[in-house]
Amino acid sequence: MRRQRPRHIHKETFSVLLIPNTGGKSRQFHVTRFSFRLCVSVFILVLLAVAGAAAWTGYQFTRQENVRGQLAEQREKIETLEEEKQALEQEKETLLTEVETLQQEKTAAVAAEAESAADAGGEAQEESVPEKDTSVPRRYPYTGISTVLSDYSEEQPYLSLNTSSDGNVVATGDGMVVAVDSDDTYAHIIEVEHNNGYKTRYMCRQEAQTQMQVGAQVQAGDILLTVLTDDTQLDYQILFEDEAIDPLTVFEAKG
């Protein structure tokens, strides 16, 4: 009986021939199918990795560019807001200067009217009024230069002045001191009762030196309070028959 020879299994291979262009000896390589597939797979994976890395790099670059653009916009907005803030501050300073100038002009005008009302008088008035009634509180309540903080109104029944240490609070007419007091708002409150139903009240918010006591007789121009510091607020009130009235109407009164 004849034995059969075992059959040889031939592996399928791929041949790679390298031929140099310089005329040298050519070389031939044999690559199995498995090795070829492995190389192709590795090559594809490398391509995919390179493509992924390129895509990720592009994404990160685009994202960074967007962030840079947003930061630039924010910087521009901040610079614009800073410029607007500076412009508003300059406008504020200009307005404050104008307000201060107007207040000084108004104070000067009120003082001039008060002095005119207190000092004016002609021969005809002297004939019609033999003797001037100095008990009517016509005089301005402060001897120095002051600024009108706020005028008389129904909500604020007094004239509010800003004074300094270069002047004094004085009686605006002849009368008698009927009260020297203080409260939580005012460090000094002095009331002077005049003839003809008038009463004046001098209310100082800051510390000052009191020159009068209850029962003292005063004449127009007598010092009631000595102002010690600048920016001292004086609230001046006139009562006629126990009703508050605008001090300017009395300042402007004649006779």
Buried (B, 14 or more C-beta within 10 A) or exposed (E): EEEEEEEEEEEEBEEEEEEEEEEEEEEEEEBEEEEBEEEEEEEEEEEEEEEEEEEEEEEEEEEEEEEEEEEEEEEEEEEEEEEEEEEEEEEEEEEEEEEEEEBBEEBEEBBEBBBEBBEEEEEEEEEEEEEEEBBBBBBBBBBEBBBBBEBBEEEBBBBBBBBBBEBBBBBBBBBBBEEBEEEEEBBBBBBBBBEEEBBBBBBBBBEBEBBBEEEBEBEBBBBBBEBEEEEBBBBBBBBBEEEBBBBBEBBEEEE
